[in-house]
Amino acid sequence: MPDKKIKPVRKIPKTARKAEETIVILPEAKPAKVPEPAIIKTVVARASFVHNSPRKLRLVADAIRSLTPEKAVAYLKALPQAAAKPLLKVYLQGLGNAKNNMALSPGDLTVSSLQIEEGPRGPKKADVHAHGARFNRGVRRKRMAHIRLELTELHSSKVLKK
């Protein structure tokens, strides 16, 4: 075979060695129509530093947690426990907030959360009776609690389905 001359590859100058940028222009995509989420109104009622023990408040709160606010108010009025009184006040406060601040009717509300948190413990009080050498030695503390109630609107038929 005859020797063929190989042509040298054309050298690219250093300034042109940068990667070439290609700009691709795509047609504008129309944004998809996303339905607006339904706005659910929430009403919050609180009571802080309630002079009842959190445990006793939770016992009453567990009994009324699944009820509608109107039924819960009627139930709390009939309960003999002392812990029912502050819970009744919080429920009435929440219903009043919904009516006056948000213009919601009480029939359209449901309880989304009812929380009973521990508050501070009061000062130590000495009990004057004998308690033996080992146990609590007669020190008593008055417990307090914080109550937080959230009421939300019931889902109406206007809510869009996916």
C-alpha positions as CSV (number, residue, x, y, z in Angstrom):
1,M,0.0,0.0,0.0
2,P,1.2,3.4,-0.8
3,D,1.8,5.6,2.1
4,K,-1.0,8.1,2.5
5,K,-0.3,11.4,4.0
6,I,-2.3,12.0,7.1
7,K,-3.6,15.5,7.3
8,P,-3.0,17.2,10.6
9,V,-6.0,18.0,12.7
10,R,-6.8,21.7,12.7
11,K,-5.8,23.2,16.0
12,I,-8.4,25.3,17.8
13,P,-7.0,28.5,19.3
14,K,-7.0,28.6,23.1
15,T,-9.6,31.4,23.2
16,A,-12.1,29.3,21.3
17,R,-11.6,26.2,23.3
18,K,-14.3,27.0,25.8
19,A,-17.4,24.9,25.5
20,E,-19.9,26.2,23.2
21,E,-23.2,27.2,24.8
22,T,-26.3,26.2,23.0
23,I,-29.5,27.9,23.9
24,V,-32.6,25.9,23.3
25,I,-35.8,27.9,23.2
26,L,-38.8,25.8,24.3
27,P,-42.3,26.8,23.7
28,E,-43.9,28.4,26.7
29,A,-45.8,25.8,28.7
30,K,-49.1,27.0,30.1
31,P,-49.3,26.5,33.9
32,A,-51.7,23.7,34.9
33,K,-54.9,24.9,36.6
34,V,-54.5,24.0,40.2
35,P,-57.6,24.3,42.3
36,E,-57.3,26.7,45.2
37,P,-57.2,24.8,48.5
38,A,-60.2,25.3,50.8
39,I,-59.5,27.7,53.6
40,I,-60.4,26.0,56.9
41,K,-60.9,28.5,59.7
42,T,-59.5,27.6,63.1
43,V,-60.5,29.1,66.5
44,V,-58.3,28.8,69.5
45,A,-59.4,29.2,73.2
46,R,-56.9,29.0,76.1
47,A,-56.9,29.0,79.8
48,S,-53.6,29.2,81.7
49,F,-52.6,28.6,85.3
50,V,-55.9,26.7,86.0
51,H,-55.9,25.6,89.7
52,N,-56.8,22.0,88.9
53,S,-54.4,19.1,88.5
54,P,-53.7,18.1,84.9
55,R,-54.5,14.5,85.6
56,K,-58.1,15.3,86.8
57,L,-58.6,17.6,83.9
58,R,-57.5,15.0,81.4
59,L,-60.0,12.5,82.9
60,V,-62.9,14.8,82.1
61,A,-61.4,15.9,78.8
62,D,-61.1,12.3,77.6
63,A,-64.8,11.9,78.2
64,I,-65.8,14.8,76.0
65,R,-63.0,14.8,73.4
66,S,-65.1,13.1,70.7
67,L,-68.3,15.1,71.2
68,T,-69.4,18.2,69.2
69,P,-68.9,21.5,71.1
70,E,-72.6,21.9,71.7
71,K,-73.0,18.4,73.2
72,A,-69.8,18.8,75.2
73,V,-71.1,22.0,76.8
74,A,-74.3,20.3,77.8
75,Y,-72.3,17.3,79.2
76,L,-69.9,19.5,81.1
77,K,-72.8,21.4,82.8
78,A,-74.1,18.1,84.1
79,L,-70.8,16.7,85.4
80,P,-70.2,16.9,89.2
81,Q,-66.4,17.0,88.9
82,A,-64.7,20.2,89.8
83,A,-62.5,19.9,86.7
84,A,-65.6,20.3,84.5
85,K,-65.9,24.0,85.4
86,P,-62.7,25.3,83.8
87,L,-63.2,23.1,80.7
88,L,-66.7,24.5,80.4
89,K,-65.4,28.0,80.5
90,V,-62.8,27.2,77.7
91,Y,-65.5,25.7,75.5
92,L,-67.8,28.7,76.0
93,Q,-64.8,31.0,75.2
94,G,-64.1,29.1,72.0
95,L,-67.7,29.2,70.9
96,G,-67.8,32.9,71.6
97,N,-64.6,33.5,69.7
98,A,-66.0,31.6,66.7
99,K,-69.2,33.6,66.7
100,N,-67.8,37.1,67.3
101,N,-64.4,37.0,65.7
102,M,-64.8,34.6,62.7
103,A,-68.6,34.8,62.2
104,L,-69.0,31.0,62.4
105,S,-72.1,29.3,63.8
106,P,-71.5,26.7,66.6
107,G,-73.2,24.0,64.6
108,D,-70.5,24.2,61.9
109,L,-67.6,23.5,64.4
110,T,-65.7,20.4,65.4
111,V,-63.0,19.9,68.0
112,S,-59.6,19.4,66.3
113,S,-57.6,19.3,69.4
114,L,-58.0,19.6,73.2
115,Q,-54.7,19.7,75.1
116,I,-54.1,19.7,78.8
117,E,-50.5,20.6,79.7
118,E,-48.9,20.8,83.0
119,G,-48.4,24.2,84.5
120,P,-46.1,25.3,87.3
121,R,-46.4,23.8,90.7
122,G,-47.1,26.1,93.5
123,P,-45.0,26.7,96.6
124,K,-44.3,23.8,99.0
125,K,-46.7,23.5,101.9
126,A,-45.8,21.6,105.0
127,D,-48.4,19.1,106.4
128,V,-48.4,19.1,110.2
129,H,-49.4,15.4,110.6
130,A,-46.9,12.6,111.1
131,H,-45.9,10.7,108.0
132,G,-43.2,8.3,109.2
133,A,-39.5,8.4,108.3
134,R,-39.6,7.4,104.7
135,F,-42.2,8.8,102.4
136,N,-43.0,12.4,101.3
137,R,-42.6,13.8,104.8
138,G,-45.7,15.9,104.5
139,V,-44.7,18.2,101.7
140,R,-47.6,19.2,99.5
141,R,-47.7,21.1,96.2
142,K,-50.7,22.6,94.5
143,R,-50.7,21.7,90.8
144,M,-51.7,23.9,87.9
145,A,-52.6,23.2,84.3
146,H,-52.9,25.0,80.9
147,I,-55.9,24.2,78.6
148,R,-55.8,24.7,74.9
149,L,-58.9,24.1,72.7
150,E,-58.9,24.3,68.9
151,L,-62.2,24.4,67.0
152,T,-62.2,24.0,63.2
153,E,-64.9,24.4,60.6
154,L,-66.6,21.2,59.4
155,H,-65.7,20.4,55.8
156,S,-68.4,21.6,53.6
157,S,-69.4,20.3,50.2
158,K,-67.6,23.2,48.5
159,V,-64.2,21.5,49.1
160,L,-62.8,20.4,45.8
161,K,-62.1,16.7,45.4
162,K,-58.9,15.4,43.7
